[in-house]
Amino acid sequence: MRIVITGATGHVGTELLKRLHRARTEEGADLDLVGVVRRHPDQDSEPYNDVDWRTLDVGSREDQPALASAMANADAVVHLAWLIQPNHDRQALRQTNVAGTAHVLAAARRAGVGHVVCASSVGAYSPAPKDQRTSEDWPAAGIPGSHYSADKAAQEKLLDTFAEDNPDVVVSRLRPALTFSAGAGSEVGRYFLGRHLPRFFPRKPWLPLLPVPKELVFQAVHAADVADAYWRVLDRRAGGAFNIAAEPVIDPNALGWLLGAGRVVRLPLSLLRGVVHVSWRLHAQATDAGWVDMAANAPVMDTSRANSVLGWSPRHSSLESFAEMMDGLGAGKGRQASPPLQPR
């Protein structure tokens, strides 16, 4: 099977390469891998070895012929490429995230690719109550106020149109929860806090007091478990949408335990949003207030379809994944061979 992976050196892309290499060695899978990236990795280092690397920008019109060439004779495309920063430049984000997805789909159609797998997100969903589990048929129209959610919802519409226009192509989309691992600690810090704040984070935090809104209820999953779900989708040619998340759901009390808080107190959501917005506008930190909106409104997902169709279940709990990410953030962990995952 020839598989083209966009964004193959990112957080999930790196874990997917590791999973595909394991499928080769342990499961006897005959896999030919093509990595599409903007910045070339050290291809002598695992898991970037034994991959045909193509350096291009999926959002660039000029690179569309090279993108189509990369997909020649491919059996499947896994589209992971996504831009989170600079989130002060809305046009740049949309060019990579939405136009880039359109370019990938057009190239896959021209190349006759039979299976398209796309990284969506819990953030694509419309707001939902936190006290119920939502399945894959919940509307994916995004959450107002979040540029990330707006782009994921736009991506979902592109996939819907592509699937309708190309009924002979298997179209799959994974909607993972917040995805963590220690190896992405530095990347998470740069993308969401900036270049300076992560240096002050301890590997094992302890807070005497944690003010947090009651609405801050979310799910998490380990990147290796997300990668395993991608492989299962590819191996089974399973179409449709799949919610991917681990247990337990993280609420303010669980968050307090993870952050070593002596006491958790309720903070008005509007106050947290205001503080985040002002500090972002001042460039004091890298996270805009839309991420608060998304955290407060994103649904709690039901993952039973992934279990029944893919035979998927996570090996790591949400608490393990979050704690591992905090350790990686505090220690400045990363992966030297990958430009996006450079350690601090």
N, C-alpha and C positions, 0 to 999 in steps of 0.2 A: 504494500500500500504506500503510495506516495502522498505525503502530508505536507502541506505548506502552512507555516505558522507565522502570522504577523505578530510583532511585539514579542518575539521569542526570547529576548534577553531580560524581560521584565520579571516582576515578582512571580506571577503565575506561570509565565512562559518558561522560566527557568525550571520550575517544579514540573511542568509538563514534559520538558525535555528529559528530565531525570526519570519520569514515569515511563516515557516511550523507550528510553534506553533499557530500562528494566524489562519492558515487554519483549524487547528483542532477546535479551540474554536469558530470562527466566521462563518466558512463555513461548519462545520461538517465533515471535511475530516478525514477518518480513517487511520492514519499514524503511522507506527512503524519505529522509527529512530535509525540508527546505526552510530556512529561517529568513524572514523578511524583517529588517531592522533599519533604523536610521543611523545607528553607530555600531560599528563592527566589534564583536567580542574577541577575546583571546581564544581562538578556535583550537588551541592545543590543550586547553583546560576543560575538564568535565564540568557540566554536561554539554559544553558547546562544541565538543569534538564530534567528528563523523556527521556533520551537518553541512549542507550546501547553503552558504550564506549569500544573501542578496541585500545590498545596502541601498535603500531608497526610502522615500517619505510617502506613505499611503495617502496623505492629504494633498500632495502636489499633483497638479494637472500634468506637469512635465514628466513626472515619473510613471504615468499610467502605462505607457508601452513596456517599461521595465517590469511593472507589476504583473501585467498580462503574461510576459515572458516567464516570470517566476512560477506562474501557475500552469504552464504547459505540461500536459500529461499527468496532472495531479488528480488523485482520487478524492481528496478531501482538503478543505481549507479550514483552519481554525483561526478566527480573527480575534486577537487579543489586544491589538494596538489601541492605546487610549492615552489622552493627554489630560493631566490634572492641573499642572502648572504651565505657564503663568496664568492664574485665574483672574488677574486684573486685565487680561487681554482676551475678552470674550470671543472675538473674531478668530483668534488663533486656535482656541479650544474647539470651536465649532467646525473649523476647517479640517482639523485632524479627526475629530470624533464623529461628526455627522457626514461631511463630504468624504472623509476617508473611508467610512463604511460603505458609502455609495460606490466609491471607486473599487473597493474590494469585491463587492457584489457584481459590478459590471465586468470586472476582469474574470471572475469565476464563471460568469455566464459565457463570455467569449471563449474561455478555455475549455468549456464543457465539463466543468467539475461537477461530480455527482452528489457531493455532500458538503454543505456549508454549515459550520459550527461557529456560533458567535457568542462572545462574552457580553451578556447583558448584566443585570444587577437587581438586587432587591430595591435599589433606588429607582428603577423604572416604574415601579408600581404607583398607583394612586394612593392617597392617604387611606388608612384603614385603622379600625379600633385595635388596641394592643391586647385586648382580652379575648381575641379569637384568632384562630389559625387560618390563613388564606392560602388557597390553592392556586395553581397556575392560570386559572381562568379569571382571576381578579384583574380588573382593568389596569393596563400598563400605560397610563397617560401622564405619569410623572407627578412630582410634588411641587406646588408653587413656591417660588423663592429660591429653588436650588438649580443652579446651572448644570450640575452633574446629572440631576434627575431629568431635567429638560432634554439634555442630549441623549440620555439613555432611552427616554420615551420616543424621541425622534428616530433613534436607531431601530427601535422595535417596529415603528411604522414602516421603515425601509424593508425590514425583514418580512413583514406581512405582505407588502406589495411584491417583493421578490418571490416569495413562496406561491402567491396567487398566480403570478405570471410564468412561473417555472415549475409546474406540478410534477415534473419528472425529477426534480432535484430534492434530496432530503435536506430539510432546513431544521437545524437544532439551535436552541439558545439556552444557555445556563444562566440562572439568576442567583448568584451566590450572595450570602450575607457578607459582612465585613470580613475581609480575608487577611489573616495574620501568619507570620512565622518569624523566627529570630533573624533569619538571613535578610529580611527586608527592613530591619530596624532603622538603618540609616536612611533608606529611601522613604519610609513612612515619616521619619522626622523631618526630612527636607521638604516633602510635599505638603505636610499638614501643619508644621510648626515653623519652618524656615531653617536657615542655616545655623542660627545661634542658640535658640532656646533648647534644642535637644541636648546640648552639652551640659545642661544643668539637671537633667533627669537622672535619678539614681537607678541602678539596675533592679533594686527591690525597694520601691517607694514606701514611705510611711508618712501619713498625713494625720495630724491631730483632728482635723475637721475637713469634711468634704461636702461643700454645698453643691447640690445637683438637682435639676428639675425632676419631678415625678414622671414626666413624659419620656425621660431618657431610658427607654427599654428597647433593646436591640439584640440581634443574633450575631454570632461570629462563627468562623470556620477556619481550619488550617489550610494553607495553600497546597500542601501535599494531598489533602483530601479533595480539594477542588480539582487538582490535576488528575487524580484517579477517576473522578467523575467524567472529565473530558475524554480520557482513554476509553472508558466504558461506552460513552456515546459513539466514539469513533469505531470501536470494535463491533458494536451491535448495529451500527447505522440507525441509531434511534433518533427519530424526529420529534419535534415539538419542544416545549419549554420544560425546564427542570429547576425546581427550587433546591438550593444546596445550602445547608446550614447544620450546625452541630447543636447539641444540647449542653447545658441548660440555656434558656433565655437569660440574658444579662439585664438585670434591673438595677436601680440605684443601690440596693443593699449588696448585691453581688459585686457591683463596681467598687463600692466602699471596701469590701473585703479584699478585692484584687489590688487596690491601691493602698492597703494597709491603713485605712482611715479609722481613727478612734471613734469618730461619730459621723453619721450622715445626716445632714439637715436639708430640708427642701428649699430649693431656690426657684423663684418665679422664672418660667421659661423666657418671658420677655426680657428679663434682666440679663440672663446669660446671652441671649441673642444680641442685645444692645452692646454688651461689653465686647463680644466677639466682632461685631460689625465695626466698632470704633477702632479696635486694635488692628483689624485687617486694613481699614482705610489708612491708618497711620503706618502701615507696613511693619508693625511690631511683631506680627506673626502671620502665617501664610494661609490660615483657614478663614474663608468668608462665612457669613452667617447662614448661607444656604445649607451648609452641612448640619447646622443645628436644626433647621427646619426639617431636613430629611430624617435625621435621627429621631425627631419627635413624632413624625408622621408615617414613617415607613412601616409596613405591616410585619407581623410575626408570621413567618412562612411555614406552611405544612410541607414536609419533604417526603411524604409517603409515595409520590409518583417516582421519584428517583430510586427509592428502595425497591418498589415493585417492578419497574421497567428495567432499571440498570443493575439491580442487585447491589446498590451503593449504600454504604453506611460509613460514617466518619470514624477514623481511628483515634482522633484527638477530640477531647471535649472543647467546648467554647472557652472554658476557663483556662485550660492548658494553653490554647492558642493565644489568648490575650496575654497571659503571663509570659509566654515565650516572646511575644512581640515587645513587651515592656523591657524584658531583659536585653533584647537586641537593640532597642532604642537607647537604653542607658549605656550599653557597652559600645555603641556605634558600629554594630556588626553589619556586614554586607558581603559582597562577593567581588573580589578584585578583578576577575576576568570579565565582568559585565559592566558596561558604562552606567546603566541606570541604577545598579545595585552597589556602587562603589562604597566601601566602608568609610566611616568618618575619620 
